């Protein structure tokens, strides 16, 4: 079953196709060439943004058809149809590069017939590739937006929608292609630009770190530290997933990487298979909350908000730590009533040798954070320098191992060079889905900008909610969860940031409760992440249930229950932006806010789990839930109420039999 989970990862994120012969070498060379191009483009820094994005998309389209088989396509060879589609995608993307001067200078944004032809070709191939790689939801939603842009009295489809929705006169096909293809307000917009710069480099760094062996080190270190405690394997899973999440933006990858080790050990010490899989689902999904990568959406969020990326890393840190601290407490509370013991110390990796064996993997991570926060380097420069450091570390590691093993320096250099090439290939293949998702989402963003759809949506939400801010947030939450069932986290965030965030900000201001824009953006981002563990899709739960040999539905539902604490956390920082370190006056104040939020989330988890110091009665569960909800909204009265209710339940449990 572990093999099934690995195949799921291979198919969903790296492409399931492994052709034989020269096609395999061509695929490998194409992926490595993409990584090398991105490194070169970042180093020289002079390539025009639109040209960079077009070349980036061209590589992604080629790999989409060559590395990802269709639903019933062969996995051991590349059929003729895919050899045709790949060059068509490249031609459509590279036309912008070849005729860039004519598009931008001579025709001044008015598309020629040839521009319209290549724009149409690119749009169709992009939707086909996105359907194949990230699923049907995103291209279908984007196609609906395209149809919306064409409706109206002056549109290609000359009928009108209801007045509250028909906010534009309509577009002809040529006008639409001018917006989506020949400007930076469509396919080649900000989302794809972020994918072509920050995101690629961070994904590549994560791939190199994984090839070097850092993932296994994080797991072994977590086991050595925590495996012998009550419910130790589950606690180790939480910590290992948090560490892996620092460099991985994928919940499925996190499940397969850490779950292969953690889930069998959780079952061995007594966790039911469904709960073992669910713990891994929750901890791996939350890996996308951990800076600096955050599922690639952090970079796009920084661009949308117009704030330095290093600032966003600090803003996101406290909620991420809260999420993992609460999950750690949750698995502890789960272990107590089950009487679960840890793994005997003799069967765990020895602590000191384990830490010594992989301490060098922390050096690139420490440098990356230092470069972003202390040196204030741009994310591209910081990531590029870290990649160079990582490449040197891989080569030196393999040379050292070869020398220690008596094989000589030559084999060590060759092994290090091969690992570097494999890392370049894995980084590129892991970027295909992100590039296609951001390109397709750019279509939606461009049409929202072009038609003014966001203004109409504000009116609709205001009518449905009656102006009640809580109802507005619930509608935003449900929309994000529904979209996230079919969209990757990054695409989900882009759509929500374009459509829903402006509505939330506008209506919160009308309600007399203005919030910082970053709080609203983080709110929808958190619920987009929850979709990875929300049935019926729950890709992370599919991978975890395969490893745990458990029922998918039970695993997914239990994982969703564990993830509800993430929902509470999103409401907490929306109503108390100081959790995002906004307006915090001192370290003491910040620590107090953190501990208050942690207490509220602990009360919430204890209510869901049904255990605090002892099994909780129905009344105690109600008191704990009330304490958690009281601590959502900051204030002396609500804080005292929350502390009082929690303390009352805890003391009562201590004295009752």
C-alpha positions as CSV (number, residue, x, y, z in Angstrom):
1,X,0.0,0.0,0.0
2,X,3.0,2.3,0.6
3,X,3.8,1.7,-3.1
4,X,0.3,2.8,-4.0
5,X,0.8,6.1,-2.1
6,X,4.1,6.7,-3.8
7,X,2.4,6.1,-7.2
8,X,-0.3,8.5,-6.2
9,X,2.4,11.1,-5.5
10,X,4.2,10.3,-8.7
11,X,1.0,10.7,-10.8
12,X,-0.4,13.8,-9.1
13,X,2.8,15.9,-8.7
14,X,5.6,14.6,-10.8
15,X,3.8,13.0,-13.7
16,X,3.2,9.3,-13.8
17,X,4.9,8.7,-17.1
18,X,8.3,7.0,-17.2
19,X,9.0,6.3,-20.9
20,X,11.8,4.0,-22.0
21,X,14.7,4.7,-24.4
22,X,15.4,8.0,-26.0
23,X,12.1,9.5,-24.9
24,X,13.1,9.1,-21.2
25,X,16.4,10.9,-21.9
26,X,14.5,13.6,-23.8
27,X,12.1,14.1,-20.9
28,X,15.0,14.2,-18.4
29,X,16.9,16.7,-20.5
30,X,13.9,18.9,-20.9
31,X,13.3,19.1,-17.2
32,X,16.9,19.8,-16.4
33,X,17.0,22.5,-19.1
34,X,14.0,24.2,-17.5
35,X,15.7,24.3,-14.1
36,X,19.0,25.6,-15.6
37,X,17.1,28.2,-17.6
38,X,15.4,29.5,-14.4
39,X,18.7,29.6,-12.6
40,X,20.3,31.6,-15.5
41,X,17.3,34.0,-15.7
42,X,17.5,34.7,-12.0
43,X,21.3,35.2,-12.1
44,X,21.3,37.6,-15.1
45,X,18.0,39.3,-14.0
46,X,17.6,41.2,-17.3
47,X,15.0,39.2,-19.1
48,X,11.8,41.0,-19.7
49,X,9.0,39.8,-17.3
50,X,6.6,38.8,-20.1
51,X,9.2,36.9,-22.0
52,X,10.3,35.1,-18.9
53,X,6.7,34.1,-18.1
54,X,6.1,32.9,-21.7
55,X,9.2,30.7,-21.7
56,X,8.3,29.4,-18.2
57,X,4.9,28.5,-19.5
58,X,6.3,26.9,-22.7
59,X,8.5,24.5,-20.6
60,X,5.5,23.7,-18.4
61,X,3.2,22.9,-21.3
62,X,5.8,20.7,-23.0
63,X,6.4,18.7,-19.8
64,X,2.6,18.5,-19.1
65,X,2.0,16.4,-22.2
66,X,5.2,14.5,-22.1
67,X,5.4,13.6,-18.4
68,X,1.7,13.4,-17.6
69,X,-0.3,10.7,-19.4
70,X,-3.9,11.2,-20.2
71,X,-6.6,9.4,-18.2
72,X,-6.1,6.2,-20.2
73,X,-2.8,7.0,-21.8
74,X,0.2,4.7,-21.6
75,X,2.8,5.3,-18.9
76,X,5.8,3.6,-20.5
77,X,5.8,5.6,-23.7
78,X,4.8,9.0,-25.2
79,X,2.0,8.6,-27.8
80,X,2.0,10.5,-31.0
81,X,-0.8,12.8,-29.9
82,X,1.2,14.1,-27.0
83,X,4.3,14.7,-29.2
84,X,2.0,16.9,-31.3
85,X,0.4,18.8,-28.3
86,X,3.7,19.6,-26.6
87,X,5.1,21.6,-29.6
88,X,1.8,23.3,-30.1
89,X,1.9,24.5,-26.5
90,X,5.5,25.7,-26.9
91,X,4.7,27.5,-30.1
92,X,1.8,29.3,-28.6
93,X,3.8,30.5,-25.6
94,X,7.0,31.3,-27.5
95,X,5.1,33.4,-30.1
96,X,5.0,36.1,-27.4
97,X,8.8,36.0,-27.1
98,X,9.5,36.0,-30.8
99,X,7.0,38.8,-31.7
100,X,7.3,40.7,-28.4
101,X,8.3,44.0,-30.1
102,X,5.4,43.8,-32.5
103,X,2.9,43.0,-29.8
104,X,4.0,45.7,-27.3
105,X,5.4,48.5,-29.5
106,X,4.0,48.3,-33.1
107,X,0.4,47.2,-32.5
108,X,0.2,48.8,-29.0
109,X,-2.0,46.2,-27.5
110,X,-4.4,45.9,-30.4
111,X,-4.2,42.2,-31.5
112,X,-3.7,41.3,-35.1
113,X,-5.3,38.2,-36.6
114,X,-2.1,36.3,-36.0
115,X,-2.1,37.3,-32.4
116,X,-5.6,36.1,-32.0
117,X,-4.8,32.8,-33.6
118,X,-1.8,32.1,-31.3
119,X,-3.7,33.4,-28.3
120,X,-6.6,31.0,-29.0
121,X,-4.1,28.1,-29.5
122,X,-2.4,28.9,-26.2
123,X,-5.6,29.2,-24.3
124,X,-6.9,25.8,-25.6
125,X,-3.6,24.0,-25.0
126,X,-3.3,25.5,-21.6
127,X,-6.8,24.3,-20.6
128,X,-6.1,20.8,-22.0
129,X,-2.8,20.6,-20.0
130,X,-4.4,21.9,-16.8
131,X,-7.2,19.4,-17.1
132,X,-4.6,16.6,-17.4
133,X,-2.3,17.8,-14.6
134,X,-4.4,19.6,-12.0
135,X,-7.8,18.1,-12.8
136,X,-10.9,19.4,-14.6
137,X,-12.2,21.9,-12.0
138,X,-9.8,24.8,-12.8
139,X,-10.2,24.7,-16.6
140,X,-14.0,24.4,-16.3
141,X,-14.2,27.3,-13.9
142,X,-11.9,29.4,-16.2
143,X,-14.0,28.5,-19.2
144,X,-17.1,29.7,-17.4
145,X,-15.4,33.0,-16.9
146,X,-14.4,33.2,-20.5
147,X,-18.1,32.7,-21.5
148,X,-19.1,35.3,-19.0
149,X,-16.7,37.8,-20.7
150,X,-18.3,37.1,-24.1
151,X,-21.9,37.8,-22.9
152,X,-23.6,41.1,-23.2
153,X,-25.2,43.4,-25.8
154,X,-21.8,44.0,-27.5
155,X,-20.4,40.6,-26.9
156,X,-19.8,37.6,-29.1
157,X,-22.7,36.0,-27.2
158,X,-25.2,38.8,-27.5
159,X,-27.6,37.8,-24.7
160,X,-27.5,39.4,-21.2
161,X,-27.5,37.9,-17.8
162,X,-29.5,39.3,-14.8
163,X,-28.8,43.0,-14.2
164,X,-26.9,42.4,-10.9
165,X,-24.5,40.1,-12.8
166,X,-24.2,41.7,-16.2
167,X,-21.7,44.4,-15.3
168,X,-20.1,44.9,-18.7
169,X,-21.2,45.3,-22.3
170,X,-19.5,42.1,-23.5
171,X,-16.4,41.4,-25.5
172,X,-15.6,40.1,-28.9
173,X,-13.1,37.2,-29.2
174,X,-10.4,39.4,-30.5
175,X,-10.8,41.8,-27.6
176,X,-10.7,39.0,-25.1
177,X,-7.5,37.6,-26.6
178,X,-6.0,41.0,-26.5
179,X,-6.7,41.1,-22.7
180,X,-5.7,37.5,-21.9
181,X,-2.7,37.0,-24.3
182,X,-1.0,40.2,-25.3
183,X,-1.0,42.0,-21.9
184,X,0.2,41.3,-18.4
185,X,-3.5,41.1,-17.2
186,X,-4.2,37.5,-18.2
187,X,-2.3,34.3,-18.8
188,X,1.0,36.1,-18.4
189,X,-0.1,38.1,-15.3
190,X,1.1,38.3,-11.8
191,X,0.3,34.7,-10.7
192,X,2.4,33.2,-13.5
193,X,5.1,35.8,-12.9
194,X,5.4,34.7,-9.3
195,X,5.6,31.1,-10.4
196,X,8.4,32.0,-12.9
197,X,10.5,33.7,-10.2
198,X,10.1,33.0,-6.5
199,X,8.2,29.8,-6.6
200,X,10.4,27.8,-9.0
201,X,13.5,28.6,-7.0
202,X,12.0,27.5,-3.7
203,X,10.5,24.3,-5.2
204,X,13.9,23.5,-6.7
205,X,15.6,24.1,-3.4
206,X,13.2,21.7,-1.7
207,X,13.8,19.1,-4.4
208,X,17.6,19.3,-3.9
209,X,17.2,19.2,-0.1
210,X,15.1,16.0,-0.5
211,X,17.6,14.4,-2.9
212,X,20.4,15.1,-0.4
213,X,18.5,13.1,2.3
214,X,17.1,15.9,4.5
215,X,13.6,14.4,4.5
216,X,14.7,11.2,6.1
217,X,16.9,13.1,8.6
218,X,13.9,15.2,9.7
219,X,11.9,12.0,10.3
220,X,14.7,10.2,12.2
221,X,15.4,13.3,14.3
222,X,11.8,13.6,15.3
223,X,11.6,10.0,16.3
224,X,14.8,10.1,18.3
225,X,13.5,13.1,20.2
226,X,9.9,12.1,20.7
227,X,9.3,8.5,19.9
228,X,9.6,7.2,23.4
229,X,6.9,9.5,24.9
230,X,3.2,8.7,25.2
231,X,1.8,8.5,21.7
232,X,5.4,9.2,20.5
233,X,5.0,8.2,16.9
234,X,2.1,10.6,16.4
235,X,4.0,13.4,18.0
236,X,7.0,12.6,15.9
237,X,4.7,12.7,12.8
238,X,3.6,16.2,13.8
239,X,7.1,17.5,14.2
240,X,8.5,15.7,11.1
241,X,5.7,17.1,9.0
242,X,6.3,20.6,10.3
243,X,10.0,20.3,9.4
244,X,9.2,18.9,6.0
245,X,6.7,21.6,5.5
246,X,9.4,24.3,5.8
247,X,10.7,23.3,2.3
248,X,7.7,21.4,0.8
249,X,4.6,23.1,-0.5
250,X,2.6,19.9,-1.0
251,X,0.4,18.0,1.4
252,X,0.4,14.8,-0.6
253,X,4.2,14.8,-0.9
254,X,4.4,15.4,2.8
255,X,2.1,12.5,3.6
256,X,4.1,10.1,1.4
257,X,7.5,11.3,2.7
258,X,6.8,11.2,6.4
259,X,3.8,8.9,6.5
260,X,5.6,5.9,5.1
261,X,7.6,5.9,8.4
262,X,5.2,7.4,10.9
263,X,1.9,5.6,10.1
264,X,3.1,2.0,10.6
265,X,4.7,3.0,13.9
266,X,1.5,4.8,15.1
267,X,-0.4,1.6,14.3
268,X,2.2,-0.5,16.1
269,X,1.8,1.4,19.4
270,X,-2.0,1.2,19.3
271,X,-3.4,3.9,17.1
272,X,-6.4,2.7,15.1
273,X,-5.5,2.8,11.3
274,X,-8.0,5.6,10.6
275,X,-6.6,7.8,13.3
276,X,-3.0,7.1,12.3
277,X,-3.7,8.1,8.8
278,X,-5.8,11.1,9.9
279,X,-2.9,12.4,12.2
280,X,-0.6,12.3,9.1
281,X,-3.3,14.0,6.9
282,X,-3.7,16.9,9.4
283,X,0.0,17.4,10.1
284,X,1.0,17.1,6.4
285,X,-1.8,19.5,5.2
286,X,-0.6,22.1,7.7
287,X,2.9,21.9,6.1
288,X,1.5,24.5,3.7
289,X,1.1,26.9,6.6
290,X,4.8,26.8,7.5
291,X,7.0,29.6,6.1
292,X,8.9,30.2,3.9
293,X,7.2,28.2,1.1
294,X,3.6,27.9,2.2
295,X,2.3,26.0,-0.8
296,X,3.7,28.7,-3.2
297,X,0.8,31.0,-2.4
298,X,2.8,33.1,0.0
299,X,4.8,34.6,-2.9
300,X,1.6,35.5,-4.7
301,X,0.1,36.9,-1.6
302,X,3.1,39.2,-1.1
303,X,2.6,40.5,-4.6
304,X,-1.1,41.0,-4.3
305,X,-0.6,42.9,-0.9
306,X,2.4,44.8,-2.1
307,X,4.5,43.9,1.0
308,X,8.0,42.5,1.3
309,X,8.1,38.7,1.2
310,X,10.2,38.7,4.4
311,X,7.5,40.5,6.2
312,X,4.9,38.0,5.2
313,X,7.1,35.2,6.4
314,X,7.1,36.7,9.9
315,X,3.3,37.4,9.7
316,X,2.6,33.8,8.9
317,X,5.0,32.3,11.5
318,X,2.9,32.6,14.7
319,X,-0.3,31.1,13.3
320,X,1.7,28.2,11.8
321,X,3.4,27.5,15.1
322,X,0.0,27.7,16.8
323,X,-1.5,25.2,14.4
324,X,1.3,22.6,15.0
325,X,1.4,23.2,18.8
326,X,-2.4,22.5,19.0
327,X,-2.1,19.4,16.8
328,X,0.7,18.2,19.1
329,X,-1.6,18.7,22.1
330,X,-4.5,17.0,20.3
331,X,-2.5,13.8,19.6
332,X,-1.4,13.8,23.2
333,X,-5.0,14.0,24.3
334,X,-5.9,11.2,21.9
335,X,-3.2,9.0,23.3
336,X,-4.1,9.4,27.0
337,X,-7.5,7.6,27.0
338,X,-6.2,4.9,24.7
339,X,-3.3,4.2,27.1
340,X,-0.8,4.4,24.2
341,X,2.9,4.0,25.0
342,X,5.9,5.1,23.1
343,X,8.4,3.0,21.2
344,X,11.1,1.5,23.4
345,X,14.2,3.8,23.4
346,X,16.3,0.8,22.3
347,X,14.3,0.6,19.0
348,X,14.6,4.3,18.2
349,X,17.5,6.0,16.4
350,X,20.2,7.2,18.8
351,X,19.7,10.9,19.4
352,X,23.2,12.3,19.3
353,X,24.5,10.3,16.2
354,X,21.2,11.1,14.4
355,X,21.6,14.8,14.9
356,X,25.3,14.7,14.0
357,X,24.5,12.8,10.8
358,X,22.2,15.4,9.4
359,X,23.1,18.7,11.1
360,X,24.6,20.0,7.9
361,X,21.1,20.0,6.3
362,X,20.1,22.8,8.6
363,X,22.8,25.1,7.3
364,X,21.0,26.0,4.0
365,X,17.7,26.6,5.9
366,X,19.4,28.8,8.5
367,X,21.1,30.8,5.7
368,X,17.8,31.2,3.8
369,X,16.0,32.6,6.8
370,X,19.0,34.8,7.6
371,X,19.2,36.1,4.0
372,X,15.5,36.9,3.9
373,X,15.0,38.4,7.4
374,X,18.4,39.9,8.4
375,X,20.1,40.7,5.1
376,X,16.8,41.7,3.4
377,X,17.8,40.1,0.1
378,X,15.1,39.6,-2.4
379,X,13.4,36.2,-2.3
380,X,14.9,35.3,-5.7
381,X,18.5,36.3,-4.7
382,X,18.1,34.5,-1.3
383,X,16.8,31.4,-2.9
384,X,19.4,31.4,-5.6
385,X,22.3,31.7,-3.2
386,X,20.8,28.9,-1.1
387,X,20.5,26.7,-4.1
388,X,24.2,27.2,-4.9
389,X,25.0,26.5,-1.2
390,X,22.8,23.3,-1.4
391,X,24.6,22.2,-4.6
392,X,28.0,22.5,-2.9
393,X,26.7,20.7,0.2
394,X,25.4,17.8,-1.9
395,X,28.8,17.3,-3.7
396,X,30.8,17.6,-0.5
397,X,28.5,15.2,1.3
398,X,28.9,12.6,-1.4
399,X,32.7,13.1,-1.7
400,X,33.0,12.7,2.1
401,X,30.8,9.5,2.1
402,X,32.8,8.0,-0.7
403,X,36.1,8.9,1.0
404,X,34.9,7.4,4.3
405,X,33.8,4.3,2.5
406,X,37.2,3.9,0.8
407,X,35.7,4.4,-2.7
408,X,37.9,7.4,-3.5
409,X,37.0,11.0,-4.5
410,X,36.1,10.3,-8.1
411,X,33.0,8.2,-7.4
412,X,31.9,10.7,-4.8
413,X,32.0,13.6,-7.3
414,X,30.1,11.5,-9.8
415,X,27.4,10.5,-7.3
416,X,27.1,14.2,-6.2
417,X,26.7,15.4,-9.8
418,X,24.1,12.7,-10.5
419,X,22.1,13.8,-7.4
420,X,22.3,17.4,-8.6
421,X,20.9,16.5,-12.0
422,X,18.1,14.3,-10.4
423,X,17.3,17.3,-8.1
424,X,17.0,19.6,-11.1
425,X,14.7,17.2,-12.9
426,X,12.5,16.7,-9.8
427,X,12.3,20.4,-9.2
428,X,11.1,21.0,-12.8
429,X,8.6,18.2,-12.8
430,X,7.2,19.4,-9.5
431,X,6.6,22.9,-11.0
432,X,4.4,21.8,-13.9
433,X,1.2,21.8,-11.9
434,X,2.0,25.2,-10.2
435,X,2.8,26.9,-13.6
436,X,-0.3,25.6,-15.3
437,X,-2.5,26.5,-12.2
438,X,-1.2,30.0,-12.1
439,X,-1.5,30.5,-15.8
440,X,-5.1,29.3,-15.8
441,X,-5.9,31.3,-12.7
442,X,-4.5,34.3,-14.5
443,X,-7.3,34.0,-17.0
444,X,-9.8,34.3,-14.2
445,X,-8.0,37.3,-12.7
446,X,-7.9,39.0,-16.0
447,X,-11.6,38.6,-16.7
448,X,-12.5,39.8,-13.2
449,X,-10.4,42.9,-13.8
450,X,-11.9,43.4,-17.3
451,X,-15.5,43.0,-16.4
452,X,-15.7,44.4,-12.9
453,X,-17.3,41.2,-11.7
454,X,-16.1,41.7,-8.1
455,X,-18.5,44.7,-7.6
456,X,-21.5,42.6,-8.5
457,X,-20.3,39.8,-6.2
458,X,-20.2,42.3,-3.3
459,X,-23.8,43.1,-3.8
460,X,-24.8,39.4,-3.9
461,X,-22.9,38.5,-0.7
462,X,-24.3,41.6,1.0
463,X,-27.8,40.5,0.2
464,X,-27.3,36.9,1.2
465,X,-25.6,37.9,4.5
466,X,-27.7,40.9,5.4
467,X,-24.4,42.7,6.0
468,X,-23.6,40.3,9.0
469,X,-19.9,39.9,9.1
470,X,-20.0,36.4,10.6
471,X,-22.2,35.2,7.8
472,X,-19.9,36.9,5.2
473,X,-17.0,34.9,6.7
474,X,-19.0,31.7,6.7
475,X,-19.9,32.2,3.0
476,X,-16.2,32.9,2.2
477,X,-15.2,29.8,4.2
478,X,-17.6,27.5,2.4
479,X,-16.7,29.0,-1.0
480,X,-13.0,28.4,-0.3
481,X,-13.6,24.8,0.8
482,X,-15.8,24.0,-2.2
483,X,-13.3,25.5,-4.7
484,X,-10.4,23.8,-2.9
485,X,-12.0,20.4,-3.5
486,X,-11.1,20.7,-7.2
487,X,-8.4,23.3,-7.3
488,X,-4.8,23.2,-6.1
489,X,-4.1,25.4,-3.1
490,X,-2.3,28.1,-5.1
491,X,-5.1,28.4,-7.7
492,X,-7.7,28.4,-5.0
493,X,-6.0,31.2,-3.2
494,X,-5.7,33.3,-6.4
495,X,-9.4,32.9,-7.2
496,X,-10.4,33.7,-3.7
497,X,-8.1,36.7,-3.5
498,X,-9.5,38.1,-6.7
499,X,-13.2,37.5,-6.0
500,X,-13.9,37.0,-2.3
501,X,-11.2,39.0,-0.4
502,X,-12.4,42.4,-1.7
503,X,-15.9,41.5,-0.7
504,X,-14.8,40.5,2.8
505,X,-12.8,43.7,3.2
506,X,-15.5,46.0,1.9
507,X,-18.3,44.4,4.0
508,X,-16.2,44.3,7.2
509,X,-15.5,48.0,6.8
510,X,-19.3,48.6,6.3
511,X,-19.9,46.5,9.5
512,X,-17.7,48.9,11.4
513,X,-14.9,46.3,11.9
514,X,-12.2,47.1,9.4
515,X,-9.4,44.5,9.3
516,X,-5.9,44.6,7.7
517,X,-6.0,43.2,4.2
518,X,-3.4,40.5,5.1
519,X,-5.8,39.0,7.7
520,X,-8.5,38.5,5.0
521,X,-6.0,37.0,2.6
522,X,-4.7,34.6,5.2
523,X,-8.3,33.7,6.1
524,X,-9.2,32.4,2.7
525,X,-5.7,30.8,2.3
526,X,-6.2,28.7,5.4
527,X,-9.6,27.4,4.3
528,X,-8.1,26.6,0.9
529,X,-5.5,24.4,2.6
530,X,-8.2,22.7,4.6
531,X,-9.7,21.4,1.3
532,X,-6.8,18.9,1.0
533,X,-8.3,17.1,4.0
534,X,-12.0,17.7,3.2
535,X,-14.0,14.8,1.8
536,X,-15.0,13.8,-0.8
537,X,-11.7,14.8,-2.6
538,X,-9.1,14.9,0.2
539,X,-6.1,13.9,-1.8
540,X,-3.9,13.8,1.3
541,X,-6.4,11.3,2.8
542,X,-6.2,9.1,-0.2
543,X,-2.4,8.8,0.2
544,X,-2.6,8.3,4.0
545,X,-5.3,5.7,3.8
546,X,-3.3,3.8,1.3
547,X,-0.3,3.7,3.7
548,X,-2.4,3.0,6.8
549,X,-4.5,0.3,5.0
550,X,-7.6,2.1,6.3
551,X,-11.0,3.1,5.0
552,X,-10.7,6.3,3.0
553,X,-13.9,7.9,4.3
554,X,-13.2,7.3,7.9
555,X,-9.6,8.5,7.5
556,X,-10.8,11.6,5.6
557,X,-13.5,12.5,8.1
558,X,-11.2,12.0,11.1
559,X,-8.6,14.2,9.3
560,X,-11.2,16.8,8.7
561,X,-12.1,16.8,12.4
562,X,-8.5,17.3,13.4
563,X,-8.3,20.2,10.8
564,X,-11.2,22.0,12.3
565,X,-8.7,23.7,14.7
566,X,-7.2,25.4,11.6
567,X,-10.7,26.9,10.9
568,X,-10.9,28.2,14.4
569,X,-7.4,29.7,14.1
570,X,-8.4,31.5,10.9
571,X,-11.3,33.2,12.8
572,X,-8.9,34.0,15.7
573,X,-6.4,36.0,13.6
574,X,-9.2,37.6,11.6
575,X,-10.7,39.1,14.7
576,X,-7.3,39.5,16.5
577,X,-4.7,40.6,13.8
578,X,-2.1,40.8,16.6
579,X,-1.8,37.1,16.2
580,X,-0.2,38.1,12.8
581,X,2.2,40.3,14.7
582,X,0.3,43.4,13.5
583,X,0.3,46.2,16.1
584,X,2.1,44.2,18.8
585,X,3.9,46.6,21.1
586,X,6.3,44.3,22.9
587,X,7.5,40.7,23.2
588,X,5.5,40.4,26.4
589,X,2.3,41.4,24.7
590,X,3.0,39.0,21.8
591,X,3.6,36.1,24.2
592,X,0.4,36.8,26.1
593,X,-1.6,36.8,22.8
594,X,0.1,33.6,21.7
595,X,-0.7,31.8,25.0
596,X,-4.3,33.0,25.1
597,X,-4.9,31.7,21.5
598,X,-3.2,28.4,22.4
599,X,-5.5,28.0,25.4
600,X,-8.5,28.7,23.2
601,X,-7.4,26.1,20.6
602,X,-6.6,23.6,23.3
603,X,-10.1,24.0,24.7
604,X,-11.5,23.5,21.2
605,X,-9.4,20.3,20.6
606,X,-10.3,18.9,24.0
607,X,-14.0,19.4,23.2
608,X,-13.7,17.6,19.9
609,X,-11.5,14.8,21.2
610,X,-13.6,14.3,24.4
611,X,-10.7,14.3,26.8
612,X,-8.9,16.8,28.9
613,X,-7.6,15.4,32.3
614,X,-10.4,12.8,32.1
615,X,-13.0,11.9,29.5
616,X,-15.3,14.9,29.2
617,X,-19.1,14.9,29.8
618,X,-21.5,16.6,27.4
619,X,-21.7,19.6,29.7
620,X,-17.9,19.8,30.0
621,X,-17.6,19.6,26.2
622,X,-20.0,22.5,25.9
623,X,-18.1,24.6,28.4
624,X,-14.8,23.9,26.6
625,X,-16.3,24.9,23.3
626,X,-17.7,28.1,24.8
627,X,-14.3,28.9,26.2
628,X,-12.7,28.4,22.8
629,X,-15.3,30.7,21.1
630,X,-14.9,33.3,23.8
631,X,-11.2,33.5,23.2
632,X,-11.7,34.1,19.5
633,X,-12.5,37.7,20.0
634,X,-9.9,39.7,22.0
635,X,-10.9,41.7,25.0
636,X,-10.8,41.6,28.8
637,X,-14.3,40.3,29.3
638,X,-14.0,37.5,26.6
639,X,-10.5,36.5,27.9
640,X,-11.7,36.3,31.5
641,X,-14.8,34.2,30.3
642,X,-12.6,31.9,28.3
643,X,-10.0,31.4,31.0
644,X,-12.8,30.9,33.6
645,X,-14.7,28.3,31.7
646,X,-11.5,26.4,30.9
647,X,-10.2,26.5,34.4
648,X,-13.6,25.4,35.8
649,X,-13.6,22.3,33.6
650,X,-10.0,21.5,34.4
651,X,-10.4,21.8,38.2
652,X,-13.7,19.9,38.2
653,X,-12.0,17.0,36.3
654,X,-9.2,17.0,38.8
655,X,-11.5,16.5,41.8
656,X,-14.3,14.3,40.3
657,X,-13.8,10.5,40.3
